[in-house]
Amino acid sequence: MSPKHFLIIALALLVGCAQAEGDRRETAAFRMNLSSEPPTLDWSLATDNVSFDVITNIMEGLTQFDKDLHPRPAVAQRWEVLDGGRRLVFHLRKDVRWTDGKPVTARDFEYSWKRLLNPATAAEYSYFLYDLVNAKEYNEGKITDPNLVGVKALDDFTLEVRLIAPRAYFPSITTFMVTFPMRRDIVEKFGEQWTEPRNMVTNGPFRLERWQHDYKVILARNPSYYGPPPALERVEMYVVPEPNTALTLYETGFLEVVNLPPLAIPRYRGHPEYVTAPQLRGYYYGFNVEKKPFSDVRVRKAFAMAIDKTRLTRILQGGEIPTNSWVPKGMLAYNPEIGLRFNPREARRLLAEAGYPGGKGFPRVKAVFNSDAVNSLVGEFLQAQWREHLGVSIDLDNQEWKVYLKNLKADPPPLFRLGWGADYPDPDNFLNLFVTGGGNNNTKWGNLRYDELIARAAGEPDERTRVDLYNRAQKILSEEEVPIIPLFVAAQNMLLKPYVRGFEVNAMDILYLKRVRLADPKAGRNGGSGKG
């Protein structure tokens, strides 16, 4: 345990003692933990859930999801769909302001989107706006004039978007943080330091008050927010990488919410503070197909068919759903019939055919993952499965999240773990991930037939035809080429204090805190959860 985390626990215990004499805590402060230091708060560059949890509470875009995951007006009060769906015109509210008092304008959106697409930004999510006219060409350097990209501020409060083809899901795209507006003057003045609290301007329900790196992030109520003011005065987010440490902090009454480590789930199942919900989030292991031995598709198939996924989810005990389909259950184009099933005999045959009978001569490789209790359990399970069914020994290498992301981007290892949660609830968001050269495609795999099917499906208005196109693409991904092994669809397992009201649990795991309030903090904070 690090000294800082020891101090946090000590503080929590002191708080618990103080509460016996009277609650001294600020009654409108909500405390939670972050599983790591946010890698970045630059929403053009962020790619991870930790950064998302902060950014989605200090910023808002054109649209925002409601509790049923339908896009609703946010900074845009309305929009028009024109030219058969190829052009959208967003009309912005005139009362939305940055925290320095300046109005949020259509030009702030235009700058942000073009910055995301600028090759110099090197944004992994640049492909997210490839539906715009000339966006892909600009991002790939085939054209150099950003004015040719299909986004333009017609005036201060009108934004025109031109698409390469009709995209019914586009108002869902504009809920996501990479499309949030951005102030050009701030970014250019402060450079890489623009996301520090002293420099940053935002437009959401909270503002970034303090960021003590590797320790905590503090958000404060934004008095300039255009919507109803949040009930919470402050949100305190403590960096606590160890899940059991975070659970201890919850049990002492120091935190209002915590994600449960896997081994603690059976102990809390049935407890009144236990909350569980399925997610639109897939968990997978990927291969770098440019590195031996996984450059051979027979080896990739053998590794995929040597895993008993049902047994894995029984070990995890968190409500995970085993899957062979990359599109998660609950989403259009989910197909449980697609994908390679557990078949150890066929796996051994394929490995022998590739030149490694019984695992003989197979090189020593590492399975790399970011440090986390679930990831460790999964890694150990896969290691045992591959040894048992293939005769192959795999080493495990866990890395801190920020380091892991950096290494993954610089040089993906032969075998690595990742997950993907829906940015918008459409199969395009999952299957577009693995198009050739995609910013988040770490497998180095590409297939032009696959790319064509994904592009056709995105613009297909008929749902039945669209599903057929996605099924054909999934067969290439999960049966024929196998650059990834889908393992399971994740579930959310958490504890939430009974006095917390308005905390929304949704399938996309989006953390919206603007409607959260603390009903009776004095009663609720005198002691822990009742479980040791």
C-alpha positions in Angstrom: 0.0 0.0 0.0 1.4 3.4 -0.9 1.9 6.1 1.8 -0.8 8.3 0.3 -3.3 5.4 0.3 -2.3 4.6 3.9 -3.0 8.2 4.8 -6.4 8.1 3.1 -7.4 5.0 5.2 -6.1 6.7 8.3 -8.2 9.8 7.5 -11.2 7.6 6.9 -10.9 6.0 10.3 -10.5 9.4 12.0 -13.6 10.6 10.2 -15.5 7.6 11.5 -14.4 8.5 15.0 -15.3 12.1 14.6 -18.8 11.2 13.3 -19.5 9.5 16.6 -19.2 13.0 18.2 -21.1 14.8 15.4 -20.8 14.9 11.6 -18.1 17.4 10.7 -18.0 16.6 7.0 -19.4 19.0 4.4 -22.9 17.6 3.9 -23.0 18.2 0.1 -19.7 16.5 -0.8 -19.8 13.3 -2.6 -16.7 11.0 -2.3 -15.7 8.2 -4.6 -12.5 6.6 -5.8 -10.7 6.5 -9.2 -8.9 3.3 -10.1 -5.9 5.2 -11.4 -4.6 8.7 -12.0 -6.5 10.1 -15.0 -4.1 9.7 -17.9 -5.3 13.0 -19.4 -8.3 15.4 -19.1 -7.8 16.6 -22.7 -11.0 15.2 -24.3 -9.4 15.1 -27.7 -6.8 12.6 -26.3 -8.6 10.7 -23.5 -9.4 7.1 -24.2 -10.1 5.6 -20.8 -13.0 5.3 -18.3 -11.1 7.1 -15.5 -10.6 10.2 -17.6 -14.2 9.9 -18.9 -15.6 9.9 -15.3 -14.1 13.3 -14.7 -14.6 14.9 -18.1 -18.4 13.9 -18.4 -19.0 15.9 -15.2 -17.2 19.1 -16.1 -18.2 19.2 -19.8 -21.3 18.8 -22.0 -21.7 18.6 -25.7 -24.4 19.1 -28.3 -26.5 16.2 -26.9 -26.6 14.0 -23.8 -28.1 10.6 -23.1 -31.2 10.3 -20.9 -31.7 7.4 -18.5 -32.9 5.2 -21.4 -29.8 6.1 -23.5 -31.7 8.2 -26.0 -29.9 11.4 -27.2 -31.5 14.6 -25.9 -30.7 18.3 -26.4 -27.9 19.7 -24.2 -25.8 22.6 -25.6 -27.9 22.2 -28.8 -31.5 23.1 -28.1 -32.6 21.5 -31.3 -31.3 20.2 -34.6 -32.6 19.7 -38.2 -31.9 16.7 -40.4 -31.7 17.9 -44.0 -30.7 16.6 -47.5 -32.0 13.1 -46.9 -29.9 12.8 -43.7 -26.6 14.0 -45.2 -26.7 17.3 -43.4 -27.5 18.3 -39.9 -27.8 21.8 -38.5 -27.5 22.2 -34.7 -29.0 25.3 -33.1 -27.1 26.1 -29.9 -28.6 27.5 -26.7 -27.5 31.1 -26.1 -27.2 30.8 -22.3 -24.4 28.3 -22.1 -21.2 29.8 -20.8 -17.6 28.7 -20.0 -16.5 29.0 -16.5 -14.7 32.3 -17.3 -18.0 33.8 -18.4 -17.6 33.7 -22.2 -20.4 32.1 -24.3 -20.0 28.6 -25.7 -20.2 29.1 -29.5 -20.5 27.0 -32.6 -16.9 28.0 -33.4 -15.8 26.2 -30.2 -17.3 23.0 -31.6 -15.8 23.5 -35.0 -12.3 24.0 -33.5 -12.6 21.0 -31.3 -13.7 18.6 -34.0 -11.0 19.8 -36.4 -8.4 19.5 -33.7 -9.5 15.9 -33.1 -9.0 15.2 -36.8 -5.8 17.1 -37.2 -3.0 14.5 -37.8 -0.7 16.5 -35.5 -3.0 15.9 -32.6 -2.6 12.1 -33.0 -5.9 11.4 -31.4 -6.8 7.7 -31.1 -10.5 8.7 -31.4 -10.1 10.7 -34.6 -12.0 8.0 -36.5 -15.0 8.8 -34.4 -15.8 11.7 -36.8 -15.0 9.9 -40.0 -18.7 10.1 -40.9 -18.0 13.8 -41.7 -17.2 14.8 -45.3 -13.4 14.7 -45.9 -12.7 13.9 -42.2 -10.8 10.7 -42.9 -8.9 12.3 -45.8 -7.9 15.2 -43.6 -6.9 12.9 -40.7 -4.8 10.7 -43.0 -3.0 13.7 -44.6 -4.6 13.2 -48.0 -5.9 16.8 -47.9 -4.4 19.6 -45.8 -7.1 22.2 -45.8 -9.3 21.8 -42.6 -12.0 24.0 -44.3 -12.9 21.1 -46.5 -14.0 19.0 -43.5 -17.8 18.8 -43.1 -18.2 20.9 -40.0 -18.7 24.7 -40.0 -20.0 27.4 -37.7 -22.6 29.3 -39.8 -22.7 31.9 -37.0 -22.1 32.0 -33.2 -25.0 29.6 -32.4 -25.5 27.5 -35.6 -23.3 24.5 -36.5 -23.6 22.8 -39.8 -22.5 19.2 -40.2 -22.1 17.4 -43.6 -22.0 13.6 -43.6 -20.7 11.2 -46.3 -23.9 9.3 -46.0 -27.0 9.3 -43.8 -26.2 8.3 -40.2 -29.3 7.9 -38.0 -27.0 7.4 -35.0 -25.1 10.7 -35.3 -27.0 12.6 -32.5 -25.7 9.8 -30.3 -22.1 10.4 -31.5 -22.4 14.0 -30.3 -23.0 12.9 -26.7 -19.4 11.6 -26.5 -16.7 13.6 -25.0 -14.4 13.8 -28.0 -17.1 16.0 -29.7 -17.3 18.4 -26.8 -16.5 22.1 -27.5 -13.0 23.4 -26.8 -11.6 26.9 -26.4 -8.8 27.5 -29.0 -7.4 30.5 -27.1 -6.9 28.4 -23.9 -5.3 25.4 -25.7 -2.9 27.6 -27.7 -2.0 29.8 -24.7 -1.2 27.0 -22.2 -0.2 24.1 -24.5 0.0 20.8 -22.6 -0.8 22.6 -19.3 -4.3 23.7 -20.5 -6.0 21.0 -18.5 -4.6 22.1 -15.2 -7.2 23.7 -12.8 -5.6 27.2 -13.0 -6.0 27.2 -16.8 -8.9 25.1 -17.7 -12.3 26.4 -18.7 -15.4 24.1 -18.9 -19.1 24.3 -19.4 -20.5 21.4 -17.4 -22.4 21.1 -14.0 -19.1 21.0 -12.1 -15.7 22.7 -12.6 -12.2 21.3 -12.0 -11.2 22.9 -8.7 -8.1 20.9 -7.8 -6.0 18.1 -9.4 -3.4 16.7 -7.0 -1.8 14.2 -9.3 -1.8 10.6 -8.2 -3.8 11.6 -5.1 -7.2 13.2 -5.8 -9.4 15.3 -8.2 -11.9 17.7 -6.7 -14.8 19.1 -8.7 -16.9 22.0 -7.4 -20.3 23.1 -8.4 -20.2 25.4 -11.4 -22.2 28.6 -10.7 -22.2 29.4 -14.5 -23.9 26.1 -15.5 -26.9 26.7 -17.8 -29.0 23.9 -16.3 -30.5 23.3 -12.8 -27.6 23.7 -10.3 -26.3 20.4 -9.0 -27.3 19.5 -5.4 -23.7 18.5 -4.7 -21.4 21.3 -3.8 -18.3 19.2 -4.3 -17.2 15.8 -5.7 -14.0 14.4 -4.3 -12.4 11.6 -6.4 -9.5 9.8 -4.7 -7.0 7.8 -6.7 -7.1 4.4 -5.0 -5.8 1.7 -7.4 -6.2 -1.2 -4.9 -9.9 -2.4 -5.0 -9.7 -3.9 -1.4 -8.4 -0.5 -0.1 -11.3 1.2 -1.8 -13.7 -1.2 -0.2 -12.2 -0.6 3.2 -12.8 3.2 2.6 -16.4 2.5 1.7 -16.9 0.3 4.8 -15.5 3.0 7.1 -18.0 5.5 5.6 -15.3 7.5 3.8 -16.7 6.8 0.3 -20.3 7.0 -0.9 -19.9 4.4 -3.7 -17.4 1.8 -4.7 -16.9 -0.9 -7.3 -16.7 -4.4 -5.7 -13.6 -6.5 -6.3 -14.6 -9.9 -7.6 -13.8 -11.9 -4.5 -16.1 -9.6 -2.4 -19.1 -10.0 -4.6 -20.5 -13.3 -3.0 -20.2 -11.7 0.5 -22.3 -8.7 -0.6 -24.8 -10.3 -2.9 -28.2 -9.7 -1.4 -27.0 -6.8 0.8 -29.3 -3.8 0.5 -26.4 -1.6 -0.6 -25.4 -4.0 -3.4 -26.2 -2.8 -7.0 -25.6 -4.8 -10.1 -26.5 -4.1 -13.7 -25.5 -5.5 -17.2 -23.3 -3.3 -19.3 -22.8 -2.7 -23.0 -19.1 -3.5 -22.4 -17.1 -6.3 -24.0 -13.9 -7.8 -22.5 -11.4 -9.3 -24.9 -7.8 -10.5 -25.4 -6.2 -9.2 -28.6 -3.3 -10.4 -30.7 -0.7 -8.3 -32.4 -1.0 -10.2 -35.7 2.3 -8.8 -37.0 4.2 -10.6 -34.3 5.0 -14.3 -34.2 3.6 -16.7 -33.3 0.3 -14.9 -33.6 0.9 -13.9 -37.2 -0.4 -17.4 -37.9 -4.2 -17.5 -37.9 -4.1 -21.2 -36.8 -2.4 -20.2 -33.6 -4.9 -17.4 -33.0 -7.8 -19.8 -33.5 -6.2 -22.5 -31.3 -5.8 -20.0 -28.4 -9.4 -18.9 -28.8 -10.8 -22.4 -28.8 -8.9 -23.5 -25.8 -10.9 -21.2 -23.4 -13.9 -22.4 -21.4 -15.6 -19.0 -21.1 -18.6 -20.3 -19.1 -16.2 -21.6 -16.4 -14.4 -18.2 -16.4 -17.6 -16.3 -15.7 -18.5 -18.7 -12.9 -15.1 -17.9 -11.3 -15.6 -14.2 -11.6 -19.1 -14.4 -10.1 -20.0 -10.8 -11.1 -22.9 -11.4 -13.5 -20.6 -11.5 -16.5 -22.1 -13.2 -19.6 -19.8 -15.5 -21.6 -19.7 -14.5 -25.3 -18.3 -15.4 -28.6 -19.9 -12.4 -30.3 -18.1 -9.1 -30.2 -21.3 -7.2 -30.3 -22.6 -7.3 -26.7 -25.9 -8.8 -25.7 -28.6 -6.2 -25.6 -27.4 -4.4 -28.7 -28.6 -4.7 -32.3 -26.7 -7.4 -34.2 -25.8 -9.4 -31.2 -25.5 -13.0 -32.5 -24.6 -15.8 -30.1 -24.2 -18.2 -33.0 -21.2 -16.3 -34.3 -17.7 -17.0 -33.0 -15.4 -19.9 -32.1 -16.6 -22.2 -29.4 -14.6 -24.1 -26.7 -13.2 -27.1 -28.5 -9.8 -28.2 -27.0 -9.4 -31.1 -29.5 -9.7 -28.8 -32.5 -7.5 -26.2 -30.8 -4.7 -28.8 -30.3 -5.1 -29.9 -34.0 -4.7 -26.4 -35.2 -1.7 -25.7 -33.0 0.0 -28.9 -34.3 -0.8 -28.0 -37.8 0.9 -24.6 -37.2 4.1 -26.5 -36.1 3.7 -26.8 -32.3 2.4 -30.3 -31.6 1.5 -30.5 -27.9 2.9 -27.0 -27.5 6.5 -28.2 -28.3 8.7 -25.4 -29.6 6.2 -22.7 -28.8 8.0 -19.5 -27.9 7.7 -17.9 -24.5 5.3 -15.0 -24.8 3.7 -12.6 -22.3 0.0 -11.9 -21.8 0.0 -8.2 -20.8 -2.8 -6.5 -18.9 -3.4 -3.4 -16.7 -3.2 -4.0 -13.0 -6.7 -4.8 -11.7 -8.2 -7.7 -9.6 -10.5 -8.9 -12.4 -7.7 -8.7 -14.9 -5.4 -10.8 -12.7 -8.1 -13.5 -12.2 -8.7 -13.6 -16.0 -5.0 -13.7 -16.8 -4.4 -16.5 -14.4 -7.4 -18.5 -15.7 -6.2 -18.1 -19.4 -2.7 -19.0 -18.4 -4.0 -22.3 -16.9 -6.3 -23.0 -19.8 -3.6 -22.6 -22.4 -1.3 -24.8 -20.4 -3.9 -27.5 -19.8 -5.4 -27.6 -23.3 -2.4 -26.6 -25.5 0.6 -27.5 -23.5 1.8 -23.8 -23.8 3.3 -21.8 -21.0 2.4 -18.1 -21.1 3.9 -15.4 -18.7 1.7 -12.7 -17.2 2.8 -9.1 -17.0 0.6 -6.5 -15.3 1.2 -2.8 -15.7 -0.1 0.4 -14.2 -2.9 1.8 -16.4 -1.2 4.9 -17.7 2.0 3.0 -18.4 0.0 0.2 -20.1 -1.8 2.6 -22.4 1.5 4.3 -23.4 3.2 0.9 -24.1 0.1 -0.4 -26.0 0.1 2.6 -28.3 3.9 2.6 -28.9 4.3 -1.1 -29.6 1.4 -3.5 -28.9 2.6 -6.8 -27.3 1.8 -10.1 -29.0 -1.0 -10.8 -26.5 -2.9 -8.1 -24.6 -6.1 -7.5 -22.6 -8.6 -4.7 -23.4 -12.2 -3.9 -22.9 -14.6 -1.7 -24.9 -17.6 0.0 -23.5 -20.2 1.6 -25.8 -19.6 5.2 -26.6 -23.0 5.2 -28.3 -25.5 2.2 -28.3 -25.0 1.0 -31.8 -23.0 -2.0 -33.3 -21.0 0.4 -35.4 -19.3 1.6 -32.2 -18.0 -2.0 -31.5 -17.3 -3.3 -35.0 -15.8 0.0 -36.4 -13.1 -0.5 -33.7 -11.3 -3.0 -35.9 -11.3 -1.4 -39.3 -7.9 -1.2 -40.9 -5.8 1.5 -39.3 -8.4 2.4 -36.7 -7.1 4.6 -33.9 -8.1 2.1 -31.2 -7.2 -1.0 -33.3 -4.1 -2.3 -31.4 -4.1 -5.6 -33.2 -2.4 -4.3 -36.4 -5.0 -6.4 -38.2 -6.9 -5.2 -41.3 -9.3 -6.8 -43.8 -10.7 -4.8 -46.7 -13.8 -7.0 -47.0 -14.5 -6.3 -43.3 -13.9 -2.6 -43.8 -16.4 -2.5 -46.7 -19.1 -4.4 -44.8 -18.8 -2.0 -41.8 -19.0 1.1 -44.1 -22.0 -0.3 -45.9 -23.8 -1.2 -42.6 -23.3 2.3 -41.2 -25.2 3.9 -44.0 -27.9 1.2 -44.4 -31.4 2.4 -43.5 -33.0 -1.1 -43.4 -32.4 -2.7 -40.1 -32.7 -6.3 -41.3 -30.1 -5.7 -44.1 -27.9 -3.9 -41.6 -27.9 -6.8 -39.2 -27.0 -9.2 -42.1 -24.0 -7.0 -43.0 -22.8 -6.9 -39.4 -23.2 -10.7 -39.1 -21.0 -11.2 -42.2 -18.4 -8.8 -40.7 -18.5 -10.5 -37.3 -17.8 -13.9 -39.0 -14.6 -12.4 -40.5 -13.6 -10.9 -37.2 -14.5 -13.8 -34.8 -14.3 -17.0 -36.9 -12.1 -16.5 -40.0 -9.3 -14.0 -39.0 -9.6 -13.9 -35.2 -7.5 -10.9 -34.2 -9.3 -10.9 -30.9 -10.9 -13.3 -28.5 -14.2 -12.0 -27.0 -14.5 -13.4 -23.5 -17.5 -11.9 -21.8 -19.9 -9.0 -21.5 -19.2 -7.2 -18.3 -21.6 -6.3 -15.5 -21.4 -3.5 -13.0 -21.1 -4.5 -9.3 -21.0 -1.8 -6.7 -22.0 -0.7 -3.3 -23.9 2.5 -2.9 -24.8 4.2 0.4 -28.5 4.3 1.1 -28.6 8.1 1.6 -27.4 8.7 -2.0 -30.3 9.8 -4.3 -30.3 10.3 -8.0 -27.3 8.1 -8.8 -28.0 6.6 -12.3 -26.7 3.2 -13.2 -26.8 2.7 -16.9 -25.7 0.0 -19.4 -23.0 2.4 -20.8 -21.5 3.0 -17.3 -21.7 6.8 -17.8 -21.1 8.6 -14.6 -23.6 11.5 -14.4 -23.4 13.2 -11.0 -25.4 16.4 -11.7 -28.7 14.8 -10.3 -27.1 13.2 -7.3 -28.0 14.4 -3.8 -27.3 13.2 -0.3 -30.6 12.7 1.5 -29.4 12.3 5.1 -25.7 12.3 5.4 -25.6 12.5 9.2 -27.6 9.3 9.6 -25.8 7.6 6.7 -22.3 8.4 7.6 -22.3 7.3 11.2 -20.6 4.0 10.6 -19.9 1.7 7.6 -22.0 -0.6 5.6 -22.4 -3.3 8.3 -20.2 -5.8 6.5 -16.7 -6.6 7.6 
